């Protein structure tokens, strides 16, 4: 009986997966997807319009401990290259009520929006949190990084690719943030 139930469950699961709609996985060199989202003030962020002006770094993220520790590196990347034309758009998976307090404490100077249903992740063909997409002027995907690295290495690597893309001097994002960090004190 257990074997029959297990077989039936597996058959249903396979049938469901086979019929489920899968999003196209975005790759370097692909054209960025058509993507629009409203920021927390209700203003539309349009990736096509932004990338027509210059490169855009789209960060799909949340406010978990790892992403929170990684955030200063991405804020530093934005500050280092915004005068050269980079635009950072952060899409957070949190609902409004939780995020308002978080955003105020982080003093964002970048564009950001909320997507608690994670439709943006589907649009970019990823389930990974966080995911970063560096989009060149004109809309081609230049770099993709997925996963969290609270040490700042992902942000530094994306910063280096941003500097190359903008044909400007590289800024060592990681060293810059690390020297200004307050030490984390472990409680006993």
Residue pairs with C-beta under 8 A, 6 or more apart in sequence:
23 122
23 123
23 124
23 125
24 125
25 125
25 126
26 32
26 33
26 124
26 125
26 126
26 133
26 141
26 144
27 141
27 144
28 141
28 142
28 143
28 144
29 140
29 141
30 140
30 141
31 139
31 140
31 141
32 47
32 48
32 51
32 58
32 133
32 135
32 139
32 140
32 141
33 47
33 123
33 124
33 125
34 47
34 48
35 46
35 47
35 48
35 58
35 120
35 123
35 124
36 44
36 45
36 46
36 47
37 44
37 45
37 91
37 113
37 115
37 120
38 44
38 45
38 113
39 45
39 111
39 112
39 113
40 96
40 99
40 100
40 103
40 112
40 113
40 114
45 89
45 111
45 113
47 56
47 58
47 89
47 135
47 139
48 139
50 56
50 87
50 89
51 135
51 136
51 137
51 138
51 139
52 137
52 138
52 139
53 85
53 87
53 137
54 85
54 86
54 87
54 137
54 166
55 85
55 86
55 87
55 134
55 135
55 136
55 137
55 142
55 162
55 165
55 166
56 86
56 87
56 88
56 89
56 134
56 135
57 74
57 77
57 78
57 86
57 87
57 88
57 89
57 132
57 133
57 134
57 135
57 158
57 162
58 89
58 91
58 124
58 132
58 133
58 135
59 74
59 88
59 89
59 90
59 91
59 130
59 131
59 132
60 91
60 93
60 115
60 120
60 121
60 124
60 126
60 129
60 130
60 131
60 132
60 133
61 67
61 70
61 71
61 90
61 91
61 92
61 93
61 129
61 130
62 92
62 93
62 94
62 129
62 130
63 92
63 94
63 98
63 99
63 102
64 129
64 148
66 148
66 150
67 129
67 130
67 148
69 150
70 130
70 148
70 149
70 150
70 152
70 154
70 155
71 106
72 152
72 177
72 181
73 152
73 154
73 155
73 156
73 173
73 174
73 177
74 88
74 90
74 110
74 155
75 106
75 108
75 109
75 110
76 155
76 159
76 171
76 173
76 176
76 177
77 86
77 88
77 155
77 158
77 159
77 162
77 173
78 86
78 88
78 109
78 110
79 109
80 159
80 171
80 173
80 176
81 159
81 162
81 163
81 166
81 168
81 171
82 88
84 166
84 168
85 137
85 166
86 162
86 166
87 110
87 111
88 110
88 111
89 110
89 111
89 112
89 113
90 108
90 110
90 111
90 112
90 113
91 112
91 113
91 114
91 115
91 120
92 99
92 112
92 113
92 114
92 115
93 114
93 115
93 116
93 118
93 129
94 102
94 114
94 116
95 114
95 116
96 114
99 114
103 112
115 121
121 127
121 129
121 131
124 131
124 133
126 146
128 146
128 147
129 148
130 146
130 147
130 148
131 144
131 145
131 146
132 143
132 144
132 145
132 146
132 154
132 158
133 141
133 143
133 144
134 141
134 142
134 143
134 144
134 158
134 161
134 162
134 165
135 141
135 142
136 142
136 165
142 161
142 165
143 158
143 161
145 154
145 157
145 158
147 154
148 154
149 155
151 174
152 173
152 174
152 177
152 178
153 174
155 173
155 174
155 177
156 172
156 173
156 174
159 170
159 171
159 172
159 173
160 170
163 169
163 170
163 171
164 170
